[in-house]
Amino acid sequence: MNPEPPAPTCVRHPNRPTGLACTRCGRPSCPECLRPAAVGQHCVECLREDQRSAPPVRNLAGAAVQRSPIPYVTYALVAANLVIFGITAAQSRSLLDNYYDSPLFARWMLVPTLVADGQWGRVLGAGFLHWGPIHLALNMFALWVVGRSLEPGLGRLRYLAVYLVSLFGGSAASMLFQDPNSAAAGASGAVYGLFGAITVLLIRVRQNPNQMLILIGINIFISFSLPGISLSAHLGGLLAGTVATLGVLFLPQWLRVRTPETARTVGWASIAGVGLLDLAALGVAVAMLG
C-alpha cells in the first residue's frame, strides 16, 4: 500500500501543515496567514499586492487619505522652533531674554538693511526665532492647533510648502514696510498664513469659517493695537497663505480641470507662483534699500 502524501504546509510557515489555501493564488496557507474575503479567503501576500496596486483615496485637495493622519510636519516644525529657542536661550544664558548675547539670534533676526547687504539667510531664519518663551508658546500653540487639521487636508508636502511661502511672504512684507534698521523675528507670518489656509479649506469643504474669521480679525486688531508687533509680517503671511491655498483648492475648479493629476499640478503651480511673488517683493525691497 502506498503511503499517503504529506499534507501541504503553509508557504509562510513551512513547519505548519494545513488543508487551507488562498482562493485567489491557490497557495497553501495556515489560518494565521488568511483573511476573509468577499469570495473565500485571501492570503496576506495577495492582500498586500492589492494595497500596492490600488489607487490611493484622495480628498478634495488631492491629498492621499491616511488611515491615521498623524501631522508629522507640524510636529517637526514645532520641534525645530523649540530646538532653536533652546539654543538661543543657552547662548544668552537666559530663558526670558534669549535674544541678548545670542550669536544665533543676532545672525538670524530680520533686519532689512542687513538682508539688503547680502545676508539672505535672515529671511528664513527669522521665522524660527522668538522673543522669549511667551512669544514662542503663543505661536507654537497656534501652529499645533491649526496644523493638526490643515496638514491632513492639504497633504504633508503642500502643507509644508504653504507654510514656507507664508513665512517668506511675511519676511517680504517686513522688508517692504518696516523700518530698515529694525529687527523682526517669529513664526507669526507663517502661522497667519496657516490661518488663511485653513479658512479657505473650511470654505472648500462647506464648513462654517466664522470662528477662523473672528480669530483672524482679533489677531489683526491686536497687531494694530500693541507696539512692537510686526503687522506687516502678519498681513504678508496671511495674504501668501490664503492665495496659495486658494490656488490649491479652488483654481482647478475655476479652470474646470478634469483629471486629479492636472489638478495637483495646478495646485503646485499656484504655490510656486506665490513663492515667486514673495521673491519679487524681496527683490523690490532690496532695490529700494540699495
Salt bridges, closest charged atoms under 4 A:
GLU32 OE1 - ARG16 NH1 2.70
GLU45 OE2 - ARG12 NE 3.03
GLU49 OE1 - ARG52 NH2 2.89
ASP50 OD1 - ARG24 NH1 2.44
GLU151 OE2 - ARG156 NE 3.58
GLU261 OE2 - ARG264 NH2 3.90
